């Protein structure tokens, strides 16, 4: 690539690591930036240099354009790569980078401005001859205007923020009575996420497939489409599994979508990597949705099937070079899953904490933003890692994915790992028959009851407690506990939710626990075996995390923790750590069960806190803008008796 170039990566986590990896291969010097919350993450070490950006809050760090420009100038950067999310699609940031004399790794500002506005993007698609869904994106943003538009379009409709993407803020509306609340919620989320409360309406395609086409374009007029990705497996409008080629469309539709994507890119005068997204119905008819004018989270599946480095192509385009693709042709099949720190049983609420143990599988590509010992905070998207399985055909790729998920271990936070295993093994997914509503439709089957620890998990947890209590310098514990008549033995009391278990542990390692043989593994401090099968256990204070039999469990040792049922109890408490963005009650107000009291926002998610029963709000304890922790009381509430 000629002379040495310096690249500032204006992002964090796994995408920062991924960009640094390619830049290093190309001989480009890399500068990372980090907030207070990210100082220990691996990408800060892997870059050639790292600059402190600001506080943990994204608005004061990764979303602060002037700070990023100042950091780039201080580093002597020639290029700025925004990754995805944050300022990746900000025309204002791209303009500021150019005005500072640096190259922006992405489309030109005017293209970002046009495609970042969904109304203008639909106009571009229409001019390109690509079908679009009926909708409304007028200047009149009153509820009345939307009510009339929805009546004209016909229910069901989708409410979308005009100024952003990624499914953030989208609301399905199936009947007129639900429209006002959907508009209010979408405006709140749009304002918080994009600083733009404008909305649009679109006709809702029932049970659609979400299929997107990867495009690459240089500044010299070359535009190519590198296949399509099926991203229909979603929860809360956010993708969880993506694959290429899409298993659900015919070859004629595949070619037509590629041609449509190129036509949109050409009409927009696009440059760099981007994705043109479509909704596809059961008849293979498709409609333009939007353009993601940046690198996508799911770009690795395209890279492994098409044997192309999309970040390299972005960098070449930013330096004014031609695309360097040779004769690209797809080979095989790739499937990616997104491993999130989230409590699936609680409705995919974000989970935070320190990663006490991480074990990645072999035989697949793992793009991880965290390592063992790092902390997942509430400040950013809770994506821990992406696992990408490849095979010569879909059946083998899926088999590799299921094997990889069975050998993935993450302890210290709740994750969606079990959910991903269930979804990958679901009959409809195996057949390639996935639509965007599959997860919500099959939720009870994908997330069955059963968080309670198994006997093997309890046995391992108890052995881990006993093993940790031994002190090599103490003759009374170095060789394990001793009880008359049964040799070395002790009892460990474990709490699994409301259940209490007294578990007898015999021996000094290997341990005999309820007929199960628990032994230390080799090499890694958290590695164990249960009856010869690999397992893992890690402790943080009184909590023990266990991975065995392909599942993860958490139990408590010592006194039982205070149990607060956030879903059904009489507490009015924060269901997750975040910011109170709305307070809808006051002292001495009588409420009915289900009445909205507060709205808490964190990690791009907005959650209602409702009255748990009929009763009276005695005192309001939280105010709008206040940072709250999970379980913190937001109001004193007195339920009606009887």
N, C-alpha and C positions, 0 to 999 in steps of 0.2 A: 504493500500500500504506500510505498514511497517513504517520505520522511516520517519520523516518529511523531505521532499525534497523541495529545492528552485528552482523555474523555472523562467528564464528570458524570457519574451515574446519579441522577436525581430521584432516587427511589431507595427501597430497603428490601430486606428479606431475600426470598428465593429468586425474585427476578433480578435483584442487584447481583447476586452470585452468578446467575446465568449470563448476564451481560459481561461481567468481569471475565468469565471463563473464555468467551469468544474473543474479547478484546486482547487478552493476554496471548492467545494463539496467533493473532494478527500483528503482534508487536506494538500494540497501542498501550500507552500508560493509562492507568485507571485511578480515579479519585472517588472514593466513597464519601457519603455524608450520613450522619446518624443523629438521632435525637437522644435525649437522656435515657429513654426506655430501651434503646437499641445498641448501647455502647459495647455490649458483650457479644453481639451476634456475629456469626462467622464471616459475613461479607465484609465487615470492617477490617478484618485481618487479611483477607484474600486480595483486596485491592492494594495497589502500590502505596496509597496513602489514604487516610480517612480524616475528615474534618467534622468537628462538632457543629451541629446545625442549630439546635435550640431545645426547648422543652419537649416533653413527650407528646403533648397535644399536637395533632397533625396541622391545625391551623397556624401553629407557631413554629412549625418545622417543615415538613414535606409539602405543605400547601402554601408556604410563604415564599412567593416568587422572588422578591428582593433579596431574601437571605440566600436563596439558591444561586442567584446571579452573583452576589458578592462572593460566595464560596467558589464559584467557577472562576471568577476573575482572580481571586487570591491564589488559586491552583494553577493559573495560566492555561486553562482548558481551551482547546480548539473546538470541541464538540460537547454537547449536553444530550444525554439519552434519558428520557423521562420514564422508561419502562412502561407499566400499565397502571391505571388508576391515578390518584392524586392529580398532577398537572399534565398528564400525558396528552390530553385532548384540549388543552387550554390554548386558544389562539393568542390570548394576551401574553401568556408565558413564552410561547414560541416567538412572538414579536419582540419581547424583551431580550431573549437570547440573541436574536439577530441584531438588535440595536446595540448589544454589548460586544458585537464583533465576533460572535461564535456561531457555529452551525448547530441547528436543532435537528436531532435524529428523529425525523417524523415528517408528516406532510407540511406544506407551507401554511402559514397562519390563515390566509384567505380560505384555504380548503378546510382547515379545522373549523373556522367560523361558520362556513356553509353547512358542513356535515354535522356539526355539533348541535345545530338547530334542526329538530326533527321535521319541522314544517318545510324548511328549505331543502332538506335532504330528500323528502318525498317529491318536491318539485323537480329536483335533479333527476330522480328515478323516472318520473313521468316523462320528462323531456327525452330521456334515454330509451323510452319505449318499454319500460319494465312495469309490470302490473303492481299497483299499490292498493292497500285496503281503504275502503271508504272511511272518512273520518272528519274531524274538525280540529283546526289549529289556528283559529282566528284571533284577532287582537282583543276582541271582547272576551275577557276572562271571568265574567260574572257567572254565578251559579245558574242564572236564568238562561244565559247563552248556551251553557253546556246541557241544560235540561232540554232545550229545543233541539240542539244538535243530536242528542241521544235519541230523541223521539224520531228524528228524520232518519238516522242511521239504522235504528232498530236494535233492541237489546238481544243478546248481551253485548256490552262494550268494555273496552279496556281504557282506563285512565292512565296517562303516562306523563312524567315530567318532560318538558320540551328541551331542557338544557343538559340532560345527562343520559347515561346508558347503564348497562349492566343489570337491568331489571330493577334498579333501585327506585322505590316509590310507586311502582306499578300496582294498580288496583283493579281487580275484576268486578264488574257491576252487572248483575243479572236482572235487576228490577229497579224502577224509578225511585222507590223509597230509599234505596241504599246509596243513591248517587251523592247527596249532600255530604254525608260522612266520608265517602271515598274521596271526594274532592278536597275536603279539609285535611285528611290524612296525607294525601299525595302532596298538597302544598307544603305542609310542615316538613315532610321528608325532603322534598325538592329544595326548599330553602336551606335546610341544614346541610344537605349534601352538595348542592351546586350553586348556592347563593342566587337562585333563580326560581321563583315560585310559579312560573308559567307552566300551563298544562295543555295537553291535547287529548282528544278522544280518537279511538280507532275501533272499527268493528272487530269483535272477538271471534276468532276462528276456534271452534270447539275441538278439543283434543288435538291440537296441532302438533306437528313435528317442527323442531327448531333446527334448521339446517343453515350453515354459513359457508361461504366460499372464501378461501384465502387468496388474496391478490397481492402481487408485487409490481411496482411500477418505478421506473427511473425518470430522471428529469429530461431524458432524450427521446421520450415517446414510447418506450417499450412497456407493455403491460402483459402480464401472464397471470393465469389462474392456476393455483396448485391444489386442485381438488376441493372437496367439501368435507365438512365435519358435521356429524350429527350430535347436537348438544341438547337433546330433548329430555334427558334425565335431569330433572331440576327439583330443588326444594326452595320455597319462598322466592321464586323467579330467579334463583341463582343456580348455575350449572354445578353438577357434582360428578358426572361421568360424560366424557366426550370421546368420539372415535372417528376414524377415517379409514376407508371410505364409509359413507353413510350406508347402513345395511337396508334402509327402508325405502329407497327410491330407485326407479328404473333408469336405465342408461340414457334414454331420450331426455328425461327430466334432468339428469346429471349434466348433460351437455348444455341444455337450455339454461340452467342456472349459472353455469360457468360463463356462458356468453352474456347473460344478463349482468353478472358481476363486473365483467370487463367493460360493458357498455356504461354502467354507472361510474366506474372509475375514470373512464375516458371523458365522460360528460363533466365530471367534477375536476378534471385536470389533476388527477391524483398522482402522488409520488410517495415512495416508501412502502412499507408493509401495511396492509389493512384487511379488514374483513367485512364482506357484504352479507347481511343477515336476512333470512327469509323465513316466513311461516309457510308450511306445506300441509295441505289437508289430506284426507284419506284417498282422494282421487289423484294425487300427485300434482294438483294445481298449486302454484306458489305465488306469494306476494312479497314484495320488498318491505322490510321492517326498518332497517337503519344501517349505517356504516359505522363500525368501530374503527376509528382512524388512528390505530396504534397496534402494537403487538398484543395478542390475546393471551390470556392465562393458558389456554389449551394449545398453544402453538407447537409444543413438542410432538404431538401425534403427527402433524404434517411433516415435521422435520425428519422423523424416523422413516416414514413411508416414502417421502420424496427425496430423501438423502440430500437435504439442503439445510444450511444454517441461516435462519431468517434474520437473526441479529447481524450476522456478517453482511447480508444483503442490505439491511437498513444502513449500516455504516458506510458501505460502498456508495449507496445513493446519496447519503449526506455529504460525502466527499466529492460528489459530482461525477462518479464513475458509472459505467454501464452495469446493468445486472450481469452477474457472472454465474450463470446456471448451467451452462452446457446444454444438454438435451434432457431436461427433467422428465421423468416418467415414474409413476407410482409403482411400488412393489410391496405386496403384503398388506397387513392390517395392523393398526395400532389403537389401543384403548387406554385412556388416562382417567384416573380417579383423583379427586381432591380430598385429601385428608385434613379435616378441620378440627380445631379444638372447640367442641360444642356438645351440649347436652341434648341428644336427640330425643330422649323420652320426654323432655320438658318443652318440646316444640322447636328444637334446633337452636336453643339459646346458647350464646357464646360461653365458653368455659375459659377460665384463666388459671395460671399457676406455673410452677417450675417443672420443666421436663426432667423428672428424676431418672428415667431410663428410656433410651431409644434404641430399637433394633430394627435395621432396615433389611429387606430381603435381597437376595442375589438374583441375577438373571433379568432384572428390569431396570429401566432408567428411573432414578429417584432425584427429583429437583426439590431439595429441602431448604427452608429458610432458617431452620433452627438445628441446634445440636443438643445433646444431653447436657443438662445444667442450665440451659437458657430459659428465660421466663417468657411465657405468652401473656401479654398484658391486654387490658381492655381498650387500648387506644387505636388499634388497627384491625383490619380484617383478620379473622382467626385461622387463616390458611397456614397449616404446618408444613405440608409437603404435597408434591404431586408424584404419583407412581404411574409409569408408562410401560405397558406390556406390548411387545411386538411379536408377530408371527407371520408365516407365509400366507395364512388365511385366518378368518375371524375366529373359527372354532379353537385353533391353537392359541391365538392371542388371548382369548377369554380364559382358556385353561391356565395359561401362564399368569394372568391377572389374579385368578382365584388362588393359585398357589402362593403368589407374592403376598396377598392380603392375609393368608393364613399364617405367614411368617413375619408379619409386621407387628412390632411391639412399641407402644408409647404409654408410659406410666407417668402420672403426676397431674394430668388434666383429663377431663372426659373428652372423648373423641367420637367421631362418626364411623369408626372402623367397623364395628359390628353391622351397622346399617349398610355400609358399602359392600360388605360380604354378602348380606342378604339381597341387596339390589343386583349385584353381579350374578347371583345364583338364581334370580327370579325367572320363572318360565318365560314371561313376555320379553324380558331383556335378552335371554338366551336366543329367542327367536327373532330378535331385532325389531320387535313391535313395541316401540317406546314412544309415548307422546308426553307432552309437558305436564300432564295431569296424572301420570302413572303413580308418582310418589304419594301425592295426596289421596288418591283413590285406594292405594294398597298400603297405606301407612301402618295399619294395625298388623298386617302380615309381615311387613318389613321390619317393624319394631315391636316384636312380641314382648309380653311381660317376661321377666326373668333376669332382672338385675341381681337378684339374691345370689349370694355366693354359693358355689357348689361345695360338697365335702372336700374335694381336692383343693379348691381355692382356700378354704378355711384351714386345711392342713398346712399348706404352704405358708400362709400368713402367720400361723402360730409358730411354725419352725423358724421363720424369719425373725420373729420377736425374740425367741429364745436365743438364736444365734447371735443377734445383735447385743444381747445382755451379757454375753460372755466377755470377760476381760482377761487377756493373756497374762497380765501382771497380778491377778487376784487368784490365789489357789482355790478359793471357794467357788469361783465361776468358770475358771479356765477350762475345766473338764466337764462342765455341764452340771445341771441340778441333780441332787441325789435324794431319793425317797426310799425309806426302809421297805423292803419287800419287793420293790420293783426297780431297784438300781437308780440310774440317773433319770429323773422324770420331773416334770413340772406341769402345772395347768395354766393355760393362757385364756383370759376372758376376752372375747371378741364381740363387737357390736356390729351387726349388719342391718342398718336401718333401725327398726324397732326391735329386731330379734337379737337375743343375747345367746352366745355359745361359749361353753366351757370346754376348751379343747386340750386334751392330754397329750403332751409331747414327751417321748421317751428317747433316751440315748444322747450322744454328744456329737452326732453327725457322722454318717447319715442318721436321720431321725425317723422313728416309727410313730406315725400320727394316725390313729384310727384305722390301722391296717394299711396305710399308704406309706411308701418309702420316699422320704424327702431328702435330697442330697444336694450339696453345693455343686455348681457347674464349674467349668474350667475357664480361667482367664479373666472373665468380666465379673465385677463384684455383685451384680444383680442377677447373675445367671444361676439357675437352679434346674433340677430335674424332679419330676413327680412320677413315681413308678417308672423311671427311665425315660419319660418323655420330656423334651425341653420345656422350660418355663422360666419366668422371671418374677422377681419381687423387689420392691423398693419402698422405703419408709420415709415419711416426713412428719416428725413429731409423733403423734399418736396414730396417724393414718398410715395404713399399709395398702399399697397398690399391688395387685397380682395379675399376671398374664399367664393363663394356662388353658389348655384345651381350645385354643383359638379364641378365647374370650378374655375380657378385662374386668376386674372386680376391685372394689375398694371397701375396706372395713376399718373399724376403729378398735384400738386396744385401750384398756383403762376405762375410765368413767364414760358412760354413754354421752354423746354430744347432745346439746339442746336441739330438739327437733322442731323445725318450723315448717309446716305444710303450706308452702306458698300458693298452692293451687286451691286447697279446700279449707284451710284453717281460717280463724277469725282475725288473722293478722292482715294489716294493710302494709305490705313490705315490698321493697324493690326486688323484682325477680332476677335481676342481673346487675352487675356493676355498670354504672353509666351516668347520664345526665338527665335530670328532670326537665323535660321540654314543655310540659303543660300541666297545670294544676286546675282541676275542674270542680273543686269542692271548697267548702269553708267550714269553720267551727260551728257546731250545733246544727248542722244540716242533716235532715232525715233522708236516707237513701234506700233504694231497693237493691236487692242482690243483682249484680251485673252492671250497675250504673258505673260509668267511667269516672274515676277519681283522679288518676294521674297518668301521664305518658312518660316513659323512660326510654331514652335512646342511647345505643352504644353499638359500635361496629356495624354501621350502616343499617341497623335494625331498630324498629320502633315497636315498643310493647305496651299494651294497655294494662293498667293496674285497676281492677274493678272491685266494687264492694263485694266482700265474700258472703254477705248475707243481708237480709233486711236489718236496718239498725240506724245508729246515729254516729256521725263523725264528730267526736268530742273535741279534738284539737288537731290542727294541721301542723306537721313537724318538718315538712320539706318545702322548699320554695323553688320556683322556676330558675334554672341555671345552676342548681346545686349538684355537685358530684356526690353520688351515693354508692354504697357498697351493696353487694348481694345480701339480702335479708334485712337491710336497714329499714326500720319502721318509718313510714312516710306520714302516718296519721294515727292518732289514738281512735280506736273504733269500738263501739259497744253494740254487740248484736242483740236483737230482740230475743227475749226468752221464749221458749216454746217453739 
